[in-house]
Amino acid sequence: MKHRFTSFGMMVVTLCLVSSVPGRAQKFERLALTPPMGWNSWNKFGCSVDEKMLREIADAMVSTGLKEAGYEYVVIDDCWH
């Protein structure tokens, strides 16, 4: 039992030392603040996608405030399989 706590303690100390490396915090400071946010054509239209419809969806994302809320992707799934 004592060995298990010692290993855990060493792991905690190692993680503290690694996370305190100068510059590391700034490098990842803004990484993944939100999950990737977007809209996927498959969820609504399946294989029936075209350019006009996708442009309308992208415009709707802007006009409804989704872009401002952090949505940035329009994923086009055109049934490649």
Secondary structure, 3 states (H helix, E strand, C coil): CHHHHHHHHHHHHHHHHHHCCCCHHHHCCCCCCCCCCEEECHHHHCCCCCHHHHHHHHHHHHHCCCCCCCCCEEECCCCCC
